[in-house]
Amino acid sequence: MSLTLESDERLGKLFVWESGSASLLFIDSKIEYTWQDQQVVTSEDDLPRILAPLLKLVEGSSIM
């Protein structure tokens, strides 16, 4: 499964494989900033926690 979030020059992607491994990628092309993270999804209840930092970055409310 993959999910793409876009806002202006910001792009966020979440990739989740059947194994439960999840990769997050964020790119801000305006300031040339990239952030990546790896997580493990054990249930659908994990998704809000995993998506929270990616959503903040795409919304522009924080740079880690």
Rosetta blueprint (number, residue, H / E / L):
1 M L
2 S E
3 L E
4 T E
5 L E
6 E E
7 S E
8 D L
9 E L
10 R E
11 L E
12 G E
13 K E
14 L E
15 F E
16 V E
17 W L
18 E L
19 S L
20 G L
21 S E
22 A E
23 S E
24 L E
25 L E
26 F E
27 I E
28 D E
29 S L
30 K L
31 I L
32 E L
33 Y E
34 T E
35 W E
36 Q E
37 D E
38 Q E
39 Q E
40 V E
41 V L
42 T L
43 S L
44 E H
45 D H
46 D H
47 L H
48 P H
49 R H
50 I H
51 L H
52 A H
53 P H
54 L H
55 L H
56 K H
57 L H
58 V H
59 E H
60 G L
61 S L
62 S L
63 I L
64 M L
